[in-house]
Amino acid sequence: MGALRGTGRGPRREEPRRLGSISRPPDAPGPAPRACAECGSSAVTQVAMDLADGTPVTFASCQECEHRTWVGPDGVEMPIDEVLGRSRRQK
């Protein structure tokens, strides 16, 4: 259920936000790395989420070397500049 938010014209109901999950739900976007691209460790934490522009991505972080990547719905690693650009709220 969404949160109530006042707008001056009475409360309105916001849509619930899709939250990421470490367990990687079956409908998570695209293939995610099974091992770290930097060190090869299989201790990779993955979080599926949607960026502000609606792009579904998987954030992966290695627990061994702390290498971080963002994987797009096509399974290709996204540059951080693209992730940040797509994460900005439009006015």
C-alpha positions in Angstrom: 0.0 0.0 0.0 1.4 3.5 -0.9 1.9 6.4 1.5 -0.5 9.3 1.8 0.9 12.6 0.9 -0.7 16.0 1.2 -0.8 18.3 -1.9 -3.0 21.1 -0.6 -6.0 19.6 -2.3 -6.4 16.7 0.0 -4.3 13.5 0.4 -3.4 11.4 -2.6 -2.2 7.8 -2.7 1.3 7.3 -4.2 2.2 4.1 -6.1 4.4 1.8 -4.0 8.0 1.8 -5.1 9.6 -1.5 -6.3 12.4 -2.2 -3.8 15.6 -4.2 -4.6 16.3 -7.6 -3.0 19.6 -9.3 -2.1 17.8 -12.6 -2.8 17.4 -11.7 -6.5 13.7 -12.4 -7.3 12.9 -14.4 -10.4 11.6 -11.4 -12.3 14.8 -9.4 -11.7 16.1 -7.6 -14.8 18.6 -9.2 -17.0 21.4 -11.7 -16.2 23.5 -10.7 -13.2 27.1 -11.6 -12.7 27.7 -14.9 -10.9 31.3 -14.0 -10.1 33.2 -10.7 -9.7 34.6 -9.4 -13.0 37.7 -8.1 -11.1 38.8 -10.9 -8.7 36.5 -13.9 -9.7 35.0 -14.3 -6.2 31.5 -15.8 -6.1 30.7 -13.7 -3.0 28.7 -11.1 -4.9 25.8 -9.2 -3.4 23.1 -8.3 -6.0 20.3 -5.8 -5.7 17.6 -5.5 -8.5 16.0 -2.1 -8.8 14.6 0.5 -11.1 16.4 3.8 -11.8 14.5 7.1 -11.7 13.8 6.9 -15.4 12.3 3.4 -15.1 15.3 1.5 -16.4 15.6 -1.9 -14.6 19.1 -2.6 -13.4 21.0 -5.0 -11.1 23.7 -3.5 -8.8 26.4 -6.0 -8.0 29.0 -5.6 -5.3 31.9 -8.0 -4.5 32.3 -8.8 -0.9 36.0 -9.7 -1.4 37.5 -6.7 -3.4 34.5 -4.3 -3.2 34.3 -3.9 -7.0 30.9 -2.6 -8.0 29.0 -2.8 -11.3 25.6 -1.9 -12.7 24.1 -4.4 -15.2 21.3 -3.2 -17.5 18.4 -5.3 -18.7 20.4 -6.5 -21.7 23.1 -8.0 -19.4 25.7 -5.4 -20.3 27.5 -3.5 -17.7 26.4 0.2 -17.6 29.0 3.0 -17.0 28.5 4.9 -13.8 27.9 8.1 -15.7 24.9 6.6 -17.5 23.5 5.2 -14.2 23.8 8.6 -12.5 22.2 10.3 -15.5 19.3 7.9 -15.5 18.9 8.3 -11.7 18.3 12.0 -11.7 14.7 13.1 -11.0 13.2 15.1 -13.9 11.5 18.4 -12.8 
